[in-house]
Amino acid sequence: MFSVGDTVKIKAPADRAKTHRFGWMEDMDKYDGKTATVTYVHQAGDDYEYRAYDLDIDNGEFGWMEIWLLPAT
C-alpha cells in the first residue's frame, strides 16, 4: 500500500490484465517504466471497487491500480 507523497514506478500489466473491467487503458502505455508521485489514494468503495492511486505524472487523469505500481528505488 502506498501513501500520498510516495514515489512509485509504473509497471504495465500482462496483456490479459488490460482487458479487465478496471483494466489498463492504451493511453497508459506511455507511462510504463516511468516514476511518479502519489497525489491521492482512492479507498475501495470511494468511486472504486479496489484501492487506486492518482499520480502526478498524468495530473490525476487515471486511477492506477496497486498491482501496476512498484516502490521507486
C-alpha angles and dihedrals in degrees: 000000000000131000134211108284095029117131114229138181117228116231119187115227126238113280091257091062092052090073094054114119091251090034141147114284124218090242088065093063093086089064096054110126095010127120124237141169123247110242101173138010118216110204120214107277092026093108087303131084089213134030110278135177136224113218132202093229092076099024090249095302094135134040105231118210118227092239089063094056133076129185108267113238 
